[in-house]
């Protein structure tokens, strides 16, 4: 029995607890400084949905195979990635979309290779 993409993400976050977020266009927040916790995940049909800190929502359609090691978790490709987030404090909404690139999480304490 194979592990679904969202199960791999959940298992990785259970192990590392907190991670920095690297979007296809670069870091969300400070590289390795802003850390996020997975607060919910799910999958439906061709999508994986991840919620971080109850403020950040990522939805990847047709994600490539999730790969992970001790330092990072990567979704290497997708047909579409939607990133909806609220600012901390004032909850002002933001929405970004991507059709190329990779989504990567870096475990707390890890450094770039």
Secondary structure, DSSP 8 states (H G I E B T S, - for coil): ----HHHHHHHHHHHH--EEEEETTEEESSTTTS-B-EEEEEEETTEEEEEETTTEEEEEES---EEE-SSEEEE---SEEEEEEE-TTT--EEEEEESSS-EEEEETT----
